[in-house]
Amino acid sequence: MKSKTEQEYSGEYARRVNLAYEILRSPFRRASYLMELHGLTPAPENQTIDDPAFLMSVMELRERIQDTDDRAELHELLIEQQAEQDALLDRFGRALDEEDWDTAKDCGTRLRYVQRVIN
C-alpha cells in the first residue's frame, strides 16, 4: 500500500497528465499555452475579430453544418473546417518561429472561432 505522500504525489502527477492531455487535444488551448510560454497573453474570450469576411465564412460554415442531414455533406464540411484549422495552425507556428507576436495572437483568436464551429 502506498504511503500518503506517495498517493498525493501520484494524484498530483495524474492531474498534470490529464491537464496536459486536455491542452494538447484542443488546438485553441494548445495555441494559448504556446503563447503563454512565449510571454504572450492570449486574447480574452470576449475579444472579437475585425474581419467581416472571416466571421461571415465561419458563420456560414456553422449554418451549413447545422442545416445538413446528409452524412456525406457533413463529412465534407468537417473536412473543410479541419483544413481551415490546419491552415491557421501552420500560420500560427510560422508566426511563433518568426516572433511575429501580433500574427500569433490573431491566429489564436481565429482558432477559437473555427474550433467553435464543431463544438
Biopython code that builds the backbone (N, CA, C, O; Angstrom):
import numpy as np
from Bio.PDB.StructureBuilder import StructureBuilder

atoms = [
    (1, "MET", "N", (0.839, -1.176, 0.000)),
    (1, "MET", "CA", (0.000, 0.000, 0.000)),
    (1, "MET", "C", (0.890, 1.247, 0.000)),
    (1, "MET", "O", (1.912, 1.295, 0.684)),
    (2, "LYS", "N", (0.489, 2.238, -0.767)),
    (2, "LYS", "CA", (1.276, 3.462, -0.882)),
    (2, "LYS", "C", (1.090, 4.336, 0.354)),
    (2, "LYS", "O", (0.032, 4.368, 0.984)),
    (3, "SER", "N", (2.179, 5.046, 0.669)),
    (3, "SER", "CA", (2.081, 6.000, 1.776)),
    (3, "SER", "C", (1.239, 7.194, 1.347)),
    (3, "SER", "O", (0.967, 7.376, 0.160)),
    (4, "LYS", "N", (0.833, 7.997, 2.304)),
    (4, "LYS", "CA", (0.035, 9.192, 1.997)),
    (4, "LYS", "C", (0.800, 10.125, 1.062)),
    (4, "LYS", "O", (0.209, 10.706, 0.152)),
    (5, "THR", "N", (2.098, 10.274, 1.274)),
    (5, "THR", "CA", (2.917, 11.138, 0.430)),
    (5, "THR", "C", (2.963, 10.599, -0.997)),
    (5, "THR", "O", (2.848, 11.365, -1.953)),
    (6, "GLU", "N", (3.130, 9.293, -1.146)),
    (6, "GLU", "CA", (3.148, 8.692, -2.480)),
    (6, "GLU", "C", (1.807, 8.858, -3.183)),
    (6, "GLU", "O", (1.767, 9.114, -4.386)),
    (7, "GLN", "N", (0.706, 8.713, -2.441)),
    (7, "GLN", "CA", (-0.619, 8.893, -3.022)),
    (7, "GLN", "C", (-0.825, 10.333, -3.481)),
    (7, "GLN", "O", (-1.368, 10.569, -4.560)),
    (8, "GLU", "N", (-0.392, 11.297, -2.664)),
    (8, "GLU", "CA", (-0.512, 12.705, -3.038)),
    (8, "GLU", "C", (0.335, 12.998, -4.268)),
    (8, "GLU", "O", (-0.102, 13.699, -5.181)),
    (9, "TYR", "N", (1.547, 12.458, -4.286)),
    (9, "TYR", "CA", (2.453, 12.640, -5.416)),
    (9, "TYR", "C", (1.832, 12.048, -6.686)),
    (9, "TYR", "O", (1.818, 12.698, -7.731)),
    (10, "SER", "N", (1.323, 10.827, -6.594)),
    (10, "SER", "CA", (0.686, 10.177, -7.741)),
    (10, "SER", "C", (-0.532, 10.954, -8.211)),
    (10, "SER", "O", (-0.736, 11.133, -9.412)),
    (11, "GLY", "N", (-1.331, 11.409, -7.273)),
    (11, "GLY", "CA", (-2.526, 12.177, -7.612)),
    (11, "GLY", "C", (-2.180, 13.473, -8.325)),
    (11, "GLY", "O", (-2.836, 13.846, -9.297)),
    (12, "GLU", "N", (-1.154, 14.156, -7.845)),
    (12, "GLU", "CA", (-0.736, 15.420, -8.460)),
    (12, "GLU", "C", (-0.233, 15.190, -9.883)),
    (12, "GLU", "O", (-0.567, 15.961, -10.783)),
    (13, "TYR", "N", (0.555, 14.155, -10.098)),
    (13, "TYR", "CA", (1.067, 13.895, -11.435)),
    (13, "TYR", "C", (-0.024, 13.391, -12.374)),
    (13, "TYR", "O", (0.016, 13.673, -13.572)),
    (14, "ALA", "N", (-0.986, 12.658, -11.855)),
    (14, "ALA", "CA", (-2.121, 12.240, -12.682)),
    (14, "ALA", "C", (-2.917, 13.471, -13.119)),
    (14, "ALA", "O", (-3.363, 13.544, -14.264)),
    (15, "ARG", "N", (-3.095, 14.433, -12.220)),
    (15, "ARG", "CA", (-3.799, 15.672, -12.545)),
    (15, "ARG", "C", (-3.048, 16.440, -13.625)),
    (15, "ARG", "O", (-3.660, 16.965, -14.555)),
    (16, "ARG", "N", (-1.731, 16.509, -13.507)),
    (16, "ARG", "CA", (-0.912, 17.209, -14.503)),
    (16, "ARG", "C", (-0.976, 16.533, -15.873)),
    (16, "ARG", "O", (-1.054, 17.213, -16.896)),
    (17, "VAL", "N", (-0.944, 15.220, -15.897)),
    (17, "VAL", "CA", (-1.026, 14.481, -17.165)),
    (17, "VAL", "C", (-2.386, 14.728, -17.813)),
    (17, "VAL", "O", (-2.468, 14.946, -19.022)),
    (18, "ASN", "N", (-3.447, 14.695, -17.018)),
    (18, "ASN", "CA", (-4.789, 14.942, -17.560)),
    (18, "ASN", "C", (-4.912, 16.356, -18.112)),
    (18, "ASN", "O", (-5.513, 16.554, -19.168)),
    (19, "LEU", "N", (-4.355, 17.340, -17.416)),
    (19, "LEU", "CA", (-4.387, 18.728, -17.891)),
    (19, "LEU", "C", (-3.602, 18.852, -19.197)),
    (19, "LEU", "O", (-4.063, 19.486, -20.146)),
    (20, "ALA", "N", (-2.422, 18.248, -19.240)),
    (20, "ALA", "CA", (-1.612, 18.296, -20.468)),
    (20, "ALA", "C", (-2.366, 17.667, -21.630)),
    (20, "ALA", "O", (-2.331, 18.188, -22.745)),
    (21, "TYR", "N", (-3.044, 16.560, -21.385)),
    (21, "TYR", "CA", (-3.815, 15.899, -22.431)),
    (21, "TYR", "C", (-4.910, 16.826, -22.952)),
    (21, "TYR", "O", (-5.100, 16.941, -24.163)),
    (22, "GLU", "N", (-5.629, 17.485, -22.050)),
    (22, "GLU", "CA", (-6.700, 18.398, -22.455)),
    (22, "GLU", "C", (-6.151, 19.576, -23.268)),
    (22, "GLU", "O", (-6.780, 20.011, -24.233)),
    (23, "ILE", "N", (-4.997, 20.082, -22.886)),
    (23, "ILE", "CA", (-4.383, 21.197, -23.615)),
    (23, "ILE", "C", (-3.954, 20.744, -25.006)),
    (23, "ILE", "O", (-4.206, 21.442, -25.988)),
    (24, "LEU", "N", (-3.318, 19.597, -25.099)),
    (24, "LEU", "CA", (-2.836, 19.102, -26.386)),
    (24, "LEU", "C", (-3.980, 18.699, -27.310)),
    (24, "LEU", "O", (-3.842, 18.782, -28.530)),
    (25, "ARG", "N", (-5.094, 18.271, -26.756)),
    (25, "ARG", "CA", (-6.237, 17.821, -27.553)),
    (25, "ARG", "C", (-6.956, 18.965, -28.257)),
    (25, "ARG", "O", (-7.556, 18.765, -29.313)),
    (26, "SER", "N", (-6.899, 20.147, -27.686)),
    (26, "SER", "CA", (-7.608, 21.299, -28.237)),
    (26, "SER", "C", (-6.637, 22.237, -28.942)),
    (26, "SER", "O", (-5.740, 22.779, -28.296)),
    (27, "PRO", "N", (-6.788, 22.444, -30.247)),
    (27, "PRO", "CA", (-5.880, 23.354, -30.953)),
    (27, "PRO", "C", (-5.861, 24.762, -30.355)),
    (27, "PRO", "O", (-4.801, 25.381, -30.265)),
    (28, "PHE", "N", (-7.012, 25.263, -29.952)),
    (28, "PHE", "CA", (-7.050, 26.601, -29.360)),
    (28, "PHE", "C", (-6.305, 26.627, -28.029)),
    (28, "PHE", "O", (-5.513, 27.537, -27.786)),
    (29, "ARG", "N", (-6.545, 25.648, -27.170)),
    (29, "ARG", "CA", (-5.853, 25.615, -25.872)),
    (29, "ARG", "C", (-4.364, 25.404, -26.059)),
    (29, "ARG", "O", (-3.556, 25.974, -25.326)),
    (30, "ARG", "N", (-3.994, 24.583, -27.045)),
    (30, "ARG", "CA", (-2.574, 24.349, -27.341)),
    (30, "ARG", "C", (-1.915, 25.654, -27.788)),
    (30, "ARG", "O", (-0.812, 25.976, -27.346)),
    (31, "ALA", "N", (-2.593, 26.410, -28.668)),
    (31, "ALA", "CA", (-2.057, 27.693, -29.126)),
    (31, "ALA", "C", (-1.943, 28.672, -27.969)),
    (31, "ALA", "O", (-0.946, 29.385, -27.856)),
    (32, "SER", "N", (-2.953, 28.714, -27.111)),
    (32, "SER", "CA", (-2.918, 29.618, -25.945)),
    (32, "SER", "C", (-1.751, 29.269, -25.039)),
    (32, "SER", "O", (-1.055, 30.159, -24.548)),
    (33, "TYR", "N", (-1.533, 27.987, -24.814)),
    (33, "TYR", "CA", (-0.423, 27.546, -23.966)),
    (33, "TYR", "C", (0.923, 27.953, -24.566)),
    (33, "TYR", "O", (1.806, 28.440, -23.861)),
    (34, "LEU", "N", (1.067, 27.747, -25.875)),
    (34, "LEU", "CA", (2.324, 28.136, -26.524)),
    (34, "LEU", "C", (2.547, 29.642, -26.451)),
    (34, "LEU", "O", (3.675, 30.096, -26.259)),
    (35, "MET", "N", (1.473, 30.418, -26.602)),
    (35, "MET", "CA", (1.613, 31.877, -26.469)),
    (35, "MET", "C", (2.078, 32.238, -25.066)),
    (35, "MET", "O", (2.952, 33.089, -24.897)),
    (36, "GLU", "N", (1.496, 31.591, -24.058)),
    (36, "GLU", "CA", (1.901, 31.865, -22.680)),
    (36, "GLU", "C", (3.367, 31.521, -22.453)),
    (36, "GLU", "O", (4.067, 32.234, -21.734)),
    (37, "LEU", "N", (3.838, 30.432, -23.061)),
    (37, "LEU", "CA", (5.252, 30.064, -22.939)),
    (37, "LEU", "C", (6.168, 31.143, -23.517)),
    (37, "LEU", "O", (7.306, 31.306, -23.075)),
    (38, "HIS", "N", (5.658, 31.878, -24.510)),
    (38, "HIS", "CA", (6.435, 32.954, -25.133)),
    (38, "HIS", "C", (6.159, 34.312, -24.485)),
    (38, "HIS", "O", (6.570, 35.351, -25.000)),
    (39, "GLY", "N", (5.464, 34.290, -23.356)),
    (39, "GLY", "CA", (5.206, 35.534, -22.630)),
    (39, "GLY", "C", (4.052, 36.355, -23.177)),
    (39, "GLY", "O", (3.896, 37.520, -22.812)),
    (40, "LEU", "N", (3.235, 35.761, -24.055)),
    (40, "LEU", "CA", (2.094, 36.475, -24.626)),
    (40, "LEU", "C", (0.836, 36.151, -23.829)),
    (40, "LEU", "O", (0.702, 35.067, -23.262)),
    (41, "THR", "N", (-0.058, 37.088, -23.798)),
    (41, "THR", "CA", (-1.354, 36.867, -23.173)),
    (41, "THR", "C", (-2.357, 36.571, -24.277)),
    (41, "THR", "O", (-2.596, 37.418, -25.138)),
    (42, "PRO", "N", (-2.948, 35.375, -24.264)),
    (42, "PRO", "CA", (-3.954, 35.070, -25.291)),
    (42, "PRO", "C", (-5.118, 36.055, -25.210)),
    (42, "PRO", "O", (-5.406, 36.609, -24.149)),
    (43, "ALA", "N", (-5.766, 36.260, -26.323)),
    (43, "ALA", "CA", (-6.901, 37.180, -26.372)),
    (43, "ALA", "C", (-8.006, 36.687, -25.445)),
    (43, "ALA", "O", (-8.254, 35.484, -25.360)),
    (44, "PRO", "N", (-8.664, 37.599, -24.756)),
    (44, "PRO", "CA", (-9.759, 37.188, -23.874)),
    (44, "PRO", "C", (-10.914, 36.579, -24.675)),
    (44, "PRO", "O", (-11.064, 36.848, -25.867)),
    (45, "GLU", "N", (-11.721, 35.763, -24.011)),
    (45, "GLU", "CA", (-12.849, 35.077, -24.651)),
    (45, "GLU", "C", (-13.768, 36.027, -25.403)),
    (45, "GLU", "O", (-14.294, 35.681, -26.460)),
    (46, "ASN", "N", (-13.959, 37.214, -24.864)),
    (46, "ASN", "CA", (-14.930, 38.141, -25.450)),
    (46, "ASN", "C", (-14.335, 39.026, -26.547)),
    (46, "ASN", "O", (-15.033, 39.882, -27.090)),
    (47, "GLN", "N", (-13.068, 38.832, -26.876)),
    (47, "GLN", "CA", (-12.456, 39.643, -27.934)),
    (47, "GLN", "C", (-12.966, 39.179, -29.287)),
    (47, "GLN", "O", (-12.999, 37.984, -29.581)),
    (48, "THR", "N", (-13.357, 40.138, -30.095)),
    (48, "THR", "CA", (-13.849, 39.809, -31.432)),
    (48, "THR", "C", (-12.762, 40.082, -32.467)),
    (48, "THR", "O", (-11.712, 40.645, -32.157)),
    (49, "ILE", "N", (-13.036, 39.674, -33.684)),
    (49, "ILE", "CA", (-12.104, 39.864, -34.795)),
    (49, "ILE", "C", (-12.697, 40.897, -35.733)),
    (49, "ILE", "O", (-13.882, 40.850, -36.064)),
    (50, "ASP", "N", (-11.865, 41.822, -36.153)),
    (50, "ASP", "CA", (-12.318, 42.855, -37.077)),
    (50, "ASP", "C", (-12.020, 42.413, -38.510)),
    (50, "ASP", "O", (-11.239, 43.041, -39.224)),
    (51, "ASP", "N", (-12.657, 41.331, -38.902)),
    (51, "ASP", "CA", (-12.508, 40.784, -40.250)),
    (51, "ASP", "C", (-13.862, 40.210, -40.656)),
    (51, "ASP", "O", (-14.112, 39.018, -40.479)),
    (52, "PRO", "N", (-14.737, 41.060, -41.201)),
    (52, "PRO", "CA", (-16.093, 40.605, -41.540)),
    (52, "PRO", "C", (-16.119, 39.388, -42.471)),
    (52, "PRO", "O", (-16.989, 38.529, -42.327)),
    (53, "ALA", "N", (-15.191, 39.300, -43.415)),
    (53, "ALA", "CA", (-15.178, 38.164, -44.348)),
    (53, "ALA", "C", (-14.899, 36.857, -43.592)),
    (53, "ALA", "O", (-15.554, 35.846, -43.844)),
    (54, "PHE", "N", (-13.939, 36.877, -42.676)),
    (54, "PHE", "CA", (-13.636, 35.681, -41.884)),
    (54, "PHE", "C", (-14.836, 35.299, -41.025)),
    (54, "PHE", "O", (-15.236, 34.136, -40.995)),
    (55, "LEU", "N", (-15.408, 36.273, -40.329)),
    (55, "LEU", "CA", (-16.561, 35.998, -39.467)),
    (55, "LEU", "C", (-17.732, 35.439, -40.272)),
    (55, "LEU", "O", (-18.416, 34.519, -39.824)),
    (56, "MET", "N", (-17.958, 35.989, -41.449)),
    (56, "MET", "CA", (-19.050, 35.501, -42.297)),
    (56, "MET", "C", (-18.784, 34.063, -42.737)),
    (56, "MET", "O", (-19.699, 33.240, -42.750)),
    (57, "SER", "N", (-17.534, 33.758, -43.098)),
    (57, "SER", "CA", (-17.233, 32.392, -43.543)),
    (57, "SER", "C", (-17.435, 31.390, -42.411)),
    (57, "SER", "O", (-17.918, 30.281, -42.641)),
    (58, "VAL", "N", (-17.069, 31.775, -41.196)),
    (58, "VAL", "CA", (-17.261, 30.889, -40.043)),
    (58, "VAL", "C", (-18.755, 30.689, -39.774)),
    (58, "VAL", "O", (-19.203, 29.568, -39.532)),
    (59, "MET", "N", (-19.518, 31.780, -39.818)),
    (59, "MET", "CA", (-20.961, 31.675, -39.587)),
    (59, "MET", "C", (-21.630, 30.823, -40.666)),
    (59, "MET", "O", (-22.492, 29.999, -40.360)),
    (60, "GLU", "N", (-21.243, 31.016, -41.908)),
    (60, "GLU", "CA", (-21.823, 30.224, -42.994)),
    (60, "GLU", "C", (-21.502, 28.746, -42.852)),
    (60, "GLU", "O", (-22.365, 27.893, -43.064)),
    (61, "LEU", "N", (-20.274, 28.448, -42.497)),
    (61, "LEU", "CA", (-19.889, 27.052, -42.309)),
    (61, "LEU", "C", (-20.686, 26.431, -41.166)),
    (61, "LEU", "O", (-21.176, 25.307, -41.283)),
    (62, "ARG", "N", (-20.814, 27.151, -40.078)),
    (62, "ARG", "CA", (-21.590, 26.654, -38.936)),
    (62, "ARG", "C", (-23.036, 26.385, -39.347)),
    (62, "ARG", "O", (-23.597, 25.346, -38.999)),
    (63, "GLU", "N", (-23.637, 27.309, -40.080)),
    (63, "GLU", "CA", (-25.027, 27.138, -40.519)),
    (63, "GLU", "C", (-25.167, 25.946, -41.460)),
    (63, "GLU", "O", (-26.125, 25.179, -41.363)),
    (64, "ARG", "N", (-24.207, 25.795, -42.370)),
    (64, "ARG", "CA", (-24.267, 24.667, -43.301)),
    (64, "ARG", "C", (-24.164, 23.339, -42.556)),
    (64, "ARG", "O", (-24.845, 22.375, -42.903)),
    (65, "ILE", "N", (-23.315, 23.290, -41.535)),
    (65, "ILE", "CA", (-23.175, 22.074, -40.723)),
    (65, "ILE", "C", (-24.472, 21.788, -39.979)),
    (65, "ILE", "O", (-24.930, 20.646, -39.941)),
    (66, "GLN", "N", (-25.066, 22.820, -39.387)),
    (66, "GLN", "CA", (-26.304, 22.639, -38.627)),
    (66, "GLN", "C", (-27.484, 22.264, -39.518)),
    (66, "GLN", "O", (-28.376, 21.534, -39.086)),
    (67, "ASP", "N", (-27.497, 22.752, -40.746)),
    (67, "ASP", "CA", (-28.645, 22.561, -41.630)),
    (67, "ASP", "C", (-28.618, 21.258, -42.422)),
    (67, "ASP", "O", (-29.634, 20.876, -43.004)),
    (68, "THR", "N", (-27.497, 20.580, -42.456)),
    (68, "THR", "CA", (-27.431, 19.384, -43.302)),
    (68, "THR", "C", (-27.883, 18.133, -42.552)),
    (68, "THR", "O", (-27.625, 17.971, -41.360)),
    (69, "ASP", "N", (-28.558, 17.267, -43.279)),
    (69, "ASP", "CA", (-28.932, 15.951, -42.769)),
    (69, "ASP", "C", (-28.171, 14.862, -43.526)),
    (69, "ASP", "O", (-28.298, 13.676, -43.219)),
    (70, "ASP", "N", (-27.394, 15.269, -44.498)),
    (70, "ASP", "CA", (-26.655, 14.352, -45.357)),
    (70, "ASP", "C", (-25.286, 14.069, -44.733)),
    (70, "ASP", "O", (-24.472, 14.978, -44.573)),
    (71, "ARG", "N", (-25.039, 12.813, -44.384)),
    (71, "ARG", "CA", (-23.779, 12.440, -43.729)),
    (71, "ARG", "C", (-22.561, 12.744, -44.602)),
    (71, "ARG", "O", (-21.532, 13.189, -44.093)),
    (72, "ALA", "N", (-22.669, 12.511, -45.891)),
    (72, "ALA", "CA", (-21.544, 12.767, -46.798)),
    (72, "ALA", "C", (-21.234, 14.261, -46.847)),
    (72, "ALA", "O", (-20.072, 14.666, -46.822)),
    (73, "GLU", "N", (-22.292, 15.075, -46.917)),
    (73, "GLU", "CA", (-22.079, 16.523, -46.928)),
    (73, "GLU", "C", (-21.487, 16.998, -45.607)),
    (73, "GLU", "O", (-20.598, 17.849, -45.590)),
    (74, "LEU", "N", (-21.982, 16.446, -44.499)),
    (74, "LEU", "CA", (-21.443, 16.798, -43.191)),
    (74, "LEU", "C", (-19.966, 16.450, -43.112)),
    (74, "LEU", "O", (-19.162, 17.224, -42.594)),
    (75, "HIS", "N", (-19.620, 15.291, -43.624)),
    (75, "HIS", "CA", (-18.218, 14.871, -43.641)),
    (75, "HIS", "C", (-17.367, 15.874, -44.427)),
    (75, "HIS", "O", (-16.286, 16.255, -43.977)),
    (76, "GLU", "N", (-17.840, 16.293, -45.577)),
    (76, "GLU", "CA", (-17.112, 17.266, -46.405)),
    (76, "GLU", "C", (-16.980, 18.615, -45.685)),
    (76, "GLU", "O", (-15.933, 19.259, -45.755)),
    (77, "LEU", "N", (-18.035, 19.033, -45.001)),
    (77, "LEU", "CA", (-17.995, 20.305, -44.269)),
    (77, "LEU", "C", (-16.998, 20.238, -43.114)),
    (77, "LEU", "O", (-16.285, 21.204, -42.841)),
    (78, "LEU", "N", (-16.955, 19.105, -42.448)),
    (78, "LEU", "CA", (-15.994, 18.947, -41.354)),
    (78, "LEU", "C", (-14.563, 18.900, -41.878)),
    (78, "LEU", "O", (-13.645, 19.382, -41.215)),
    (79, "ILE", "N", (-14.369, 18.329, -43.052)),
    (79, "ILE", "CA", (-13.043, 18.350, -43.687)),
    (79, "ILE", "C", (-12.663, 19.793, -44.009)),
    (79, "ILE", "O", (-11.515, 20.193, -43.818)),
    (80, "GLU", "N", (-13.617, 20.565, -44.492)),
    (80, "GLU", "CA", (-13.372, 21.985, -44.785)),
    (80, "GLU", "C", (-12.976, 22.736, -43.507)),
    (80, "GLU", "O", (-12.042, 23.537, -43.510)),
    (81, "GLN", "N", (-13.693, 22.466, -42.429)),
    (81, "GLN", "CA", (-13.379, 23.112, -41.146)),
    (81, "GLN", "C", (-11.990, 22.698, -40.683)),
    (81, "GLN", "O", (-11.231, 23.531, -40.188)),
    (82, "GLN", "N", (-11.649, 21.430, -40.834)),
    (82, "GLN", "CA", (-10.336, 20.932, -40.416)),
    (82, "GLN", "C", (-9.222, 21.577, -41.244)),
    (82, "GLN", "O", (-8.158, 21.898, -40.714)),
    (83, "ALA", "N", (-9.466, 21.764, -42.530)),
    (83, "ALA", "CA", (-8.468, 22.411, -43.392)),
    (83, "ALA", "C", (-8.237, 23.854, -42.951)),
    (83, "ALA", "O", (-7.098, 24.321, -42.929)),
    (84, "GLU", "N", (-9.302, 24.558, -42.603)),
    (84, "GLU", "CA", (-9.178, 25.933, -42.107)),
    (84, "GLU", "C", (-8.372, 25.953, -40.813)),
    (84, "GLU", "O", (-7.492, 26.794, -40.627)),
    (85, "GLN", "N", (-8.682, 25.025, -39.932)),
    (85, "GLN", "CA", (-7.958, 24.932, -38.661)),
    (85, "GLN", "C", (-6.486, 24.612, -38.890)),
    (85, "GLN", "O", (-5.617, 25.224, -38.270)),
    (86, "ASP", "N", (-6.202, 23.668, -39.765)),
    (86, "ASP", "CA", (-4.813, 23.298, -40.064)),
    (86, "ASP", "C", (-4.031, 24.476, -40.651)),
    (86, "ASP", "O", (-2.867, 24.687, -40.310)),
    (87, "ALA", "N", (-4.678, 25.238, -41.533)),
    (87, "ALA", "CA", (-4.019, 26.411, -42.120)),
    (87, "ALA", "C", (-3.696, 27.442, -41.045)),
    (87, "ALA", "O", (-2.626, 28.050, -41.056)),
    (88, "LEU", "N", (-4.624, 27.631, -40.126)),
    (88, "LEU", "CA", (-4.373, 28.581, -39.030)),
    (88, "LEU", "C", (-3.245, 28.095, -38.127)),
    (88, "LEU", "O", (-2.416, 28.889, -37.681)),
    (89, "LEU", "N", (-3.214, 26.783, -37.857)),
    (89, "LEU", "CA", (-2.141, 26.237, -37.018)),
    (89, "LEU", "C", (-0.783, 26.387, -37.694)),
    (89, "LEU", "O", (0.209, 26.681, -37.027)),
    (90, "ASP", "N", (-0.727, 26.188, -39.003)),
    (90, "ASP", "CA", (0.529, 26.387, -39.740)),
    (90, "ASP", "C", (0.970, 27.843, -39.659)),
    (90, "ASP", "O", (2.133, 28.138, -39.383)),
    (91, "ARG", "N", (0.036, 28.738, -39.901)),
    (91, "ARG", "CA", (0.337, 30.174, -39.845)),
    (91, "ARG", "C", (0.767, 30.581, -38.429)),
    (91, "ARG", "O", (1.679, 31.390, -38.259)),
    (92, "PHE", "N", (0.110, 30.018, -37.433)),
    (92, "PHE", "CA", (0.456, 30.280, -36.037)),
    (92, "PHE", "C", (1.882, 29.816, -35.742)),
    (92, "PHE", "O", (2.659, 30.538, -35.117)),
    (93, "GLY", "N", (2.221, 28.604, -36.196)),
    (93, "GLY", "CA", (3.565, 28.076, -35.966)),
    (93, "GLY", "C", (4.639, 28.924, -36.617)),
    (93, "GLY", "O", (5.683, 29.182, -36.018)),
    (94, "ARG", "N", (4.384, 29.358, -37.847)),
    (94, "ARG", "CA", (5.350, 30.240, -38.525)),
    (94, "ARG", "C", (5.494, 31.560, -37.778)),
    (94, "ARG", "O", (6.600, 32.081, -37.638)),
    (95, "ALA", "N", (4.372, 32.101, -37.296)),
    (95, "ALA", "CA", (4.421, 33.373, -36.568)),
    (95, "ALA", "C", (5.249, 33.227, -35.296)),
    (95, "ALA", "O", (6.023, 34.123, -34.957)),
    (96, "LEU", "N", (5.096, 32.108, -34.587)),
    (96, "LEU", "CA", (5.919, 31.894, -33.387)),
    (96, "LEU", "C", (7.387, 31.786, -33.758)),
    (96, "LEU", "O", (8.241, 32.383, -33.103)),
    (97, "ASP", "N", (7.688, 31.020, -34.816)),
    (97, "ASP", "CA", (9.080, 30.852, -35.252)),
    (97, "ASP", "C", (9.712, 32.192, -35.610)),
    (97, "ASP", "O", (10.889, 32.428, -35.336)),
    (98, "GLU", "N", (8.914, 33.069, -36.227)),
    (98, "GLU", "CA", (9.416, 34.371, -36.674)),
    (98, "GLU", "C", (9.251, 35.462, -35.612)),
    (98, "GLU", "O", (9.587, 36.624, -35.839)),
    (99, "GLU", "N", (8.729, 35.065, -34.452)),
    (99, "GLU", "CA", (8.466, 36.006, -33.353)),
    (99, "GLU", "C", (7.554, 37.146, -33.796)),
    (99, "GLU", "O", (7.725, 38.294, -33.385)),
    (100, "ASP", "N", (6.601, 36.816, -34.625)),
    (100, "ASP", "CA", (5.573, 37.755, -35.081)),
    (100, "ASP", "C", (4.380, 37.605, -34.134)),
    (100, "ASP", "O", (3.407, 36.914, -34.436)),
    (101, "TRP", "N", (4.484, 38.266, -32.991)),
    (101, "TRP", "CA", (3.532, 38.065, -31.902)),
    (101, "TRP", "C", (2.112, 38.517, -32.259)),
    (101, "TRP", "O", (1.146, 37.884, -31.833)),
    (102, "ASP", "N", (1.970, 39.583, -33.021)),
    (102, "ASP", "CA", (0.632, 40.046, -33.399)),
    (102, "ASP", "C", (-0.084, 39.003, -34.258)),
    (102, "ASP", "O", (-1.266, 38.730, -34.053)),
    (103, "THR", "N", (0.634, 38.426, -35.216)),
    (103, "THR", "CA", (0.039, 37.393, -36.062)),
    (103, "THR", "C", (-0.277, 36.156, -35.235)),
    (103, "THR", "O", (-1.323, 35.537, -35.435)),
    (104, "ALA", "N", (0.594, 35.786, -34.320)),
    (104, "ALA", "CA", (0.346, 34.617, -33.462)),
    (104, "ALA", "C", (-0.928, 34.812, -32.652)),
    (104, "ALA", "O", (-1.758, 33.907, -32.563)),
    (105, "LYS", "N", (-1.080, 35.990, -32.064)),
    (105, "LYS", "CA", (-2.291, 36.256, -31.270)),
    (105, "LYS", "C", (-3.534, 36.252, -32.153)),
    (105, "LYS", "O", (-4.578, 35.736, -31.754)),
    (106, "ASP", "N", (-3.429, 36.820, -33.340)),
    (106, "ASP", "CA", (-4.567, 36.834, -34.264)),
    (106, "ASP", "C", (-4.952, 35.407, -34.653)),
    (106, "ASP", "O", (-6.135, 35.067, -34.672)),
    (107, "CYS", "N", (-3.971, 34.585, -34.958)),
    (107, "CYS", "CA", (-4.260, 33.191, -35.317)),
    (107, "CYS", "C", (-4.900, 32.450, -34.141)),
    (107, "CYS", "O", (-5.820, 31.655, -34.334)),
    (108, "GLY", "N", (-4.424, 32.706, -32.946)),
    (108, "GLY", "CA", (-5.006, 32.076, -31.761)),
    (108, "GLY", "C", (-6.473, 32.440, -31.601)),
    (108, "GLY", "O", (-7.301, 31.584, -31.287)),
    (109, "THR", "N", (-6.792, 33.699, -31.816)),
    (109, "THR", "CA", (-8.184, 34.141, -31.713)),
    (109, "THR", "C", (-9.024, 33.500, -32.813)),
    (109, "THR", "O", (-10.142, 33.052, -32.559)),
    (110, "ARG", "N", (-8.499, 33.454, -34.021)),
    (110, "ARG", "CA", (-9.230, 32.839, -35.131)),
    (110, "ARG", "C", (-9.445, 31.345, -34.882)),
    (110, "ARG", "O", (-10.490, 30.801, -35.239)),
    (111, "LEU", "N", (-8.465, 30.683, -34.276)),
    (111, "LEU", "CA", (-8.622, 29.268, -33.951)),
    (111, "LEU", "C", (-9.820, 29.040, -33.035)),
    (111, "LEU", "O", (-10.554, 28.063, -33.183)),
    (112, "ARG", "N", (-10.003, 29.951, -32.095)),
    (112, "ARG", "CA", (-11.138, 29.825, -31.175)),
    (112, "ARG", "C", (-12.446, 29.829, -31.965)),
    (112, "ARG", "O", (-13.342, 29.030, -31.693)),
    (113, "TYR", "N", (-12.554, 30.724, -32.935)),
    (113, "TYR", "CA", (-13.776, 30.803, -33.749)),
    (113, "TYR", "C", (-13.971, 29.533, -34.584)),
    (113, "TYR", "O", (-15.069, 28.978, -34.633)),
    (114, "VAL", "N", (-12.912, 29.087, -35.231)),
    (114, "VAL", "CA", (-13.009, 27.905, -36.097)),
    (114, "VAL", "C", (-13.334, 26.658, -35.271)),
    (114, "VAL", "O", (-14.133, 25.821, -35.691)),
    (115, "GLN", "N", (-12.721, 26.540, -34.116)),
    (115, "GLN", "CA", (-12.935, 25.365, -33.272)),
    (115, "GLN", "C", (-14.380, 25.320, -32.760)),
    (115, "GLN", "O", (-14.936, 24.236, -32.580)),
    (116, "ARG", "N", (-14.976, 26.462, -32.532)),
    (116, "ARG", "CA", (-16.360, 26.503, -32.053)),
    (116, "ARG", "C", (-17.363, 25.994, -33.086)),
    (116, "ARG", "O", (-18.487, 25.633, -32.735)),
    (117, "VAL", "N", (-16.971, 25.964, -34.326)),
    (117, "VAL", "CA", (-17.881, 25.509, -35.385)),
    (117, "VAL", "C", (-18.379, 24.095, -35.088)),
    (117, "VAL", "O", (-19.562, 23.807, -35.270)),
    (118, "ILE", "N", (-17.503, 23.225, -34.639)),
    (118, "ILE", "CA", (-17.923, 21.841, -34.411)),
    (118, "ILE", "C", (-18.229, 21.546, -32.954)),
    (118, "ILE", "O", (-18.661, 20.439, -32.633)),
    (119, "ASN", "N", (-18.020, 22.486, -32.084)),
    (119, "ASN", "CA", (-18.315, 22.250, -30.653)),
    (119, "ASN", "C", (-19.684, 22.728, -30.284)),
    (119, "ASN", "O", (-20.089, 22.607, -29.128)),
]
sb = StructureBuilder()
sb.init_structure("model")
sb.init_model(0)
sb.init_chain("A")
sb.init_seg("    ")
for serial, (resi, resn, name, xyz) in enumerate(atoms, 1):
    if name == "N":
        sb.init_residue(resn, " ", resi, " ")
    sb.init_atom(name, np.array(xyz, "f"), 0.0, 1.0, " ", f" {name:<3s}", serial, name[0])
structure = sb.get_structure()
